[in-house]
Amino acid sequence: MKRFIGFIKKEFYHIFRDKRTLFILFGMPIVQIMLFGFAITNEINNVDIAILDKSKDVTTKEIVNKISSSKYFSLKQVIKNEAEIEAVFKKGDVKAVLVFEKDFSKNLTKENNATVQIITDATDPNTANTITNFINSILQNYRQEINKGTHIDYQIVPKTRMVYNQELKSVFMFVPGVMTIILMLVSAMMTSISITKEKELGTMEILLVSPLKPFQVIIGKVVPYIFLSVINAVIIIVLSIFIFKMPIEGSLFLLGFESVLFIINALSLGILISTISETQQTAMMLSLMGLLLPVILLSGFIFPINSMPKILQIISNVIPATWYIIILKGIMLKGIGLAILWKETLILLGMTIFFILLSIKKYKIRLE
């Protein structure tokens, strides 16, 4: 019995000495519950909207103040004419535009009926629906306030219009996200596991003492995954076009260029993970925790980023998938080009260069 108790104590000591095991046991559940608890929400907060007020009277100002003073919406821009609506949506500055008809207050008091148009960016149909429902609720609440104490039933009629996805097809949201996840998995996870496998088996050292230089060995390991990832991207795009009727409004050449850039970015992340992993199991855990979960939860693929706590919004900005999804939706659904997507492209390019340089530095230290 003493031997058995001693064996149990030894196992406890072994676990407590292994920091990675402790992280998996205690750190991972904490990280997951925090991510899922804060990121997964159907609510919206601080959604940027624009106003086109053709009336500019007391009533419209009261409604605008009521909407913008809520925690759900933030007045980002006041536009002057309908021609600006498409421009603000393409830039991605706002998620909704409210258009008040001319003589809004006059129509409300004389005809007991006035109209406000709610135009939403439906590239994310779930968020578009939620925004519309919240605005309708605020308008309904305002209508009840002005009808209180009077026998006249004033009606504020909201007219909804969805842009870029009028039928609110959820596949338009899922195709860019799924494409991002698949490219990340094939490029980053498989690369990190492949290289770590060589290290685990001891064959990486044999490769590095061959006539090939270290960077040539690494490039040789990742080139097949570039090829396979490009094939995956082409398959996803073809299926989305012919099976799910996904529109490609923008340039196919630009879409291909941005996809290859993201693939190289993911590959550099995979190489970086392999530098700090001694086993395939560790590489897989780091890939899942460090890449897959953030892509699903924090990239804006499913849940709106501006509804998350500030700290998670900051973290989402350093996730390459966040910028790639913006690029995909911009090219596929909005038909915008590099003139608008230059910032996201530069950020993705900068991250790629940073990860590549860091990976090269780490490999020189550990393997040469």
C-alpha positions in Angstrom: 0.0 0.0 0.0 2.9 2.4 0.9 4.4 1.7 -2.5 1.1 2.5 -4.2 0.7 5.8 -2.2 4.3 6.6 -3.1 3.6 6.0 -6.7 0.6 8.3 -6.6 2.7 11.0 -4.9 5.3 10.6 -7.6 2.7 11.1 -10.3 1.5 14.3 -8.6 5.0 15.6 -8.4 5.5 14.8 -12.0 2.4 16.7 -13.0 3.2 19.7 -10.9 6.7 19.9 -12.3 5.4 19.9 -15.9 4.2 23.4 -16.6 2.6 22.4 -19.9 0.5 19.7 -18.2 -0.6 22.3 -15.6 -1.6 24.7 -18.3 -3.6 22.0 -20.1 -5.3 21.0 -16.8 -6.1 24.5 -15.4 -5.2 27.1 -18.0 -7.1 25.8 -20.9 -10.5 25.5 -19.2 -10.2 29.0 -17.8 -9.2 30.4 -21.2 -12.1 28.5 -22.9 -14.8 29.6 -20.5 -13.7 33.2 -20.7 -13.6 33.1 -24.5 -17.0 31.3 -24.8 -18.6 33.4 -22.1 -17.6 36.8 -23.5 -17.4 36.1 -27.3 -20.5 34.0 -27.8 -23.4 36.5 -27.7 -26.4 37.3 -29.8 -26.5 40.8 -28.5 -25.0 43.9 -30.2 -23.1 46.7 -28.6 -21.7 50.0 -29.9 -22.7 49.2 -33.5 -21.6 52.1 -35.8 -24.5 53.6 -37.7 -24.9 56.5 -40.1 -27.9 58.9 -40.4 -29.4 60.5 -43.5 -31.9 63.1 -42.2 -33.8 64.7 -45.0 -36.1 66.4 -42.6 -33.8 67.7 -39.8 -36.6 68.6 -37.5 -37.1 68.2 -33.7 -38.7 64.7 -34.0 -35.9 63.2 -36.1 -33.3 64.7 -33.7 -35.1 63.2 -30.7 -35.2 59.7 -32.4 -31.5 60.0 -33.4 -30.5 61.0 -29.9 -32.6 58.1 -28.4 -30.9 55.6 -30.7 -27.3 56.9 -30.4 -27.6 57.3 -26.6 -28.4 53.6 -26.2 -25.6 51.2 -25.5 -26.4 49.4 -28.7 -25.6 52.0 -31.3 -23.0 54.7 -31.9 -23.5 57.5 -34.4 -20.5 57.2 -36.6 -21.4 59.5 -39.5 -24.1 62.0 -40.7 -24.3 61.7 -44.5 -25.8 64.3 -46.8 -27.3 62.4 -49.7 -28.3 58.9 -50.8 -25.2 58.6 -53.0 -23.0 58.4 -49.9 -24.8 55.3 -48.6 -23.1 52.7 -50.8 -19.7 54.4 -50.1 -19.9 54.1 -46.3 -21.0 50.5 -46.6 -18.2 49.6 -49.0 -15.6 51.2 -46.7 -17.0 49.1 -43.8 -17.4 52.2 -41.6 -21.0 51.4 -40.6 -23.3 48.4 -40.3 -26.6 50.4 -40.8 -27.9 53.6 -42.2 -31.2 55.3 -41.1 -32.9 57.4 -43.7 -35.6 59.8 -42.4 -38.1 61.0 -45.1 -38.6 64.7 -45.9 -41.1 66.5 -43.6 -40.9 63.6 -41.1 -42.4 65.6 -38.2 -45.0 67.3 -40.4 -46.2 63.9 -41.8 -46.3 62.5 -38.3 -48.5 65.3 -36.8 -50.7 65.9 -39.8 -51.1 62.5 -41.4 -50.3 60.5 -38.1 -47.8 58.5 -40.2 -44.1 58.9 -41.0 -41.5 56.6 -42.5 -37.9 55.8 -41.6 -35.8 53.5 -43.8 -33.4 51.1 -42.1 -30.7 49.9 -44.5 -28.3 47.3 -43.1 -25.1 45.5 -44.3 -26.3 41.9 -44.7 -22.9 40.4 -45.4 -23.5 39.1 -41.8 -27.2 38.3 -42.0 -27.6 37.4 -38.3 -26.1 40.7 -37.2 -28.2 42.6 -39.8 -31.4 41.0 -38.4 -30.4 41.8 -34.8 -29.7 45.4 -35.7 -33.0 45.8 -37.5 -34.9 44.3 -34.5 -33.1 46.6 -32.0 -33.8 49.7 -34.0 -37.5 48.7 -34.5 -37.7 48.2 -30.7 -36.3 51.7 -30.0 -38.7 53.2 -32.6 -41.6 51.4 -31.0 -40.6 52.6 -27.6 -40.5 56.2 -28.9 -43.9 55.8 -30.5 -45.4 54.7 -27.2 -43.9 57.7 -25.5 -45.4 60.3 -27.9 -48.7 58.5 -27.9 -49.0 58.5 -24.1 -51.7 60.9 -22.9 -53.2 61.4 -26.3 -56.0 59.7 -28.2 -54.1 60.1 -31.5 -52.2 57.0 -32.6 -49.0 58.3 -34.3 -47.4 55.7 -36.5 -43.6 55.5 -37.3 -43.3 53.0 -40.1 -39.9 51.4 -40.5 -39.0 50.1 -43.9 -36.1 47.6 -44.0 -33.6 47.1 -46.8 -30.7 44.6 -46.7 -27.7 45.3 -49.0 -25.3 42.8 -50.4 -27.4 39.9 -49.2 -31.1 40.7 -49.7 -32.3 37.1 -49.2 -30.3 36.9 -45.9 -28.6 33.7 -47.0 -26.5 32.4 -44.1 -24.1 30.7 -46.6 -22.8 34.1 -47.6 -21.5 34.5 -44.1 -20.2 30.9 -43.7 -18.3 30.5 -46.9 -15.6 33.2 -46.1 -15.4 31.9 -42.5 -15.1 28.2 -43.4 -12.6 29.0 -46.2 -10.5 30.9 -43.5 -10.7 27.9 -41.1 -9.7 25.3 -43.7 -6.8 27.3 -45.0 -5.6 27.9 -41.4 -5.9 24.3 -40.5 -4.2 22.9 -43.6 -1.5 25.6 -43.7 -0.7 26.2 -40.0 -1.6 23.0 -38.1 -0.4 20.5 -40.7 2.9 22.4 -41.2 3.6 22.6 -37.5 2.8 18.9 -37.0 4.9 17.9 -40.1 8.0 19.8 -38.9 7.6 18.7 -35.3 7.3 15.1 -36.4 10.8 15.4 -38.0 12.1 16.8 -34.8 10.4 14.2 -32.6 11.8 11.4 -34.8 15.3 13.0 -34.9 15.3 13.2 -38.7 15.3 17.0 -38.7 18.9 17.1 -37.5 19.8 14.7 -40.3 18.2 17.0 -42.8 20.0 20.1 -41.4 23.5 18.5 -41.7 22.8 17.7 -45.4 24.1 20.0 -48.1 20.8 21.9 -48.0 20.8 25.0 -45.9 18.3 25.2 -43.0 16.0 27.7 -44.7 15.9 25.5 -47.8 14.8 22.5 -45.6 12.0 24.6 -44.1 10.9 26.0 -47.5 10.9 22.5 -48.9 8.7 21.3 -46.1 6.1 24.1 -46.5 5.9 24.3 -50.3 3.6 21.2 -50.7 1.2 22.8 -48.2 1.1 26.0 -50.2 0.1 24.0 -53.2 -2.5 21.9 -51.3 -3.9 25.0 -49.6 -4.3 26.8 -53.0 -6.2 23.7 -54.3 -8.4 23.8 -51.2 -9.1 27.5 -51.8 -10.0 26.9 -55.5 -12.3 24.0 -54.5 -14.1 26.1 -51.9 -14.6 29.0 -54.3 -15.9 26.7 -57.1 -18.3 24.9 -54.8 -19.6 28.2 -53.3 -20.2 29.6 -56.8 -21.9 26.6 -58.5 -23.5 24.9 -55.5 -24.4 27.7 -53.1 -24.7 30.5 -55.7 -22.2 32.7 -53.9 -21.5 35.8 -55.8 -18.0 37.0 -56.6 -18.6 40.7 -57.3 -14.9 41.7 -57.2 -11.7 40.7 -58.9 -10.9 37.0 -59.0 -7.2 37.9 -59.4 -7.3 40.0 -56.2 -9.1 37.2 -54.4 -6.4 34.8 -55.4 -3.6 37.1 -54.4 -5.1 37.8 -51.0 -5.7 34.0 -50.4 -2.1 33.2 -51.2 -1.0 35.9 -48.9 -3.1 34.5 -46.1 -1.9 31.0 -46.8 1.8 32.1 -46.5 0.8 33.9 -43.3 -0.7 30.7 -41.9 2.3 28.7 -42.9 4.6 31.1 -41.1 2.5 30.7 -38.0 2.8 26.9 -38.4 6.6 27.2 -38.6 6.6 29.4 -35.5 4.5 26.9 -33.5 6.9 24.1 -34.6 9.9 26.1 -33.2 8.4 26.0 -29.7 7.0 22.4 -29.8 9.0 19.3 -29.2 6.2 16.8 -29.9 3.3 16.6 -32.4 0.8 16.5 -29.5 2.1 19.9 -28.2 2.0 21.4 -31.7 -1.6 20.2 -32.2 -2.7 21.6 -28.8 -1.0 25.0 -29.6 -2.6 25.1 -33.0 -6.0 24.3 -31.7 -5.8 26.8 -28.8 -3.8 29.5 -30.5 -5.3 29.4 -34.0 -8.5 27.4 -34.4 -10.5 28.8 -31.4 -9.5 32.4 -32.0 -10.4 32.1 -35.7 -13.9 30.8 -34.8 -14.6 33.0 -31.8 -12.7 36.3 -32.2 -12.3 36.9 -36.0 -15.9 38.2 -36.6 -16.7 35.0 -38.5 -19.8 34.2 -36.4 -20.0 36.8 -33.6 -19.7 40.6 -34.1 -16.4 41.9 -32.8 -17.9 45.3 -31.6 -20.2 43.4 -29.2 -17.2 41.8 -27.4 -15.4 43.3 -24.4 -12.7 45.9 -25.3 -9.8 43.5 -24.5 -11.1 40.9 -26.9 -11.6 43.5 -29.6 -7.9 44.4 -29.2 -6.9 40.7 -29.4 -9.1 40.2 -32.5 -6.9 42.9 -34.3 -3.8 40.7 -34.0 -5.5 37.7 -35.5 -4.8 37.4 -39.2 -8.1 35.7 -39.9 -10.0 38.9 -38.8 -8.5 40.9 -41.7 -8.7 38.0 -44.2 -12.5 37.6 -43.5 -13.0 41.4 -44.1 -11.1 41.1 -47.4 -13.1 38.0 -48.5 -16.5 39.6 -47.7 -15.3 42.8 -49.4 -14.3 41.1 -52.6 -17.0 38.5 -52.8 -20.1 40.4 -51.6 -19.3 44.1 -52.0 -17.1 44.0 -55.1 -14.5 46.4 -53.7 -10.9 46.4 -54.7 -7.5 47.2 -53.4 -8.3 50.9 -53.3 -10.4 50.3 -50.2 -8.8 47.0 -48.9 -5.3 48.4 -48.9 -5.2 48.8 -45.1 -6.3 45.2 -44.4 -3.8 43.9 -47.1 -0.9 45.8 -45.6 -1.7 44.6 -42.1 -1.8 41.0 -43.4 1.4 41.5 -45.3 3.1 43.1 -42.2 2.0 40.2 -40.0 3.3 37.7 -42.5 6.7 39.3 -42.7 6.9 39.5 -38.9 6.0 35.8 -38.4 8.5 34.7 -41.1 11.4 36.7 -39.6 10.5 35.5 -36.1 10.4 31.9 -37.3 13.7 32.2 -39.1 15.3 33.6 -35.9 13.9 30.8 -33.7 15.0 28.1 -36.1 18.5 29.5 -36.2 18.7 29.4 -32.5 17.3 25.9 -32.0 18.3 23.9 -35.0 21.6 25.2 -36.5 
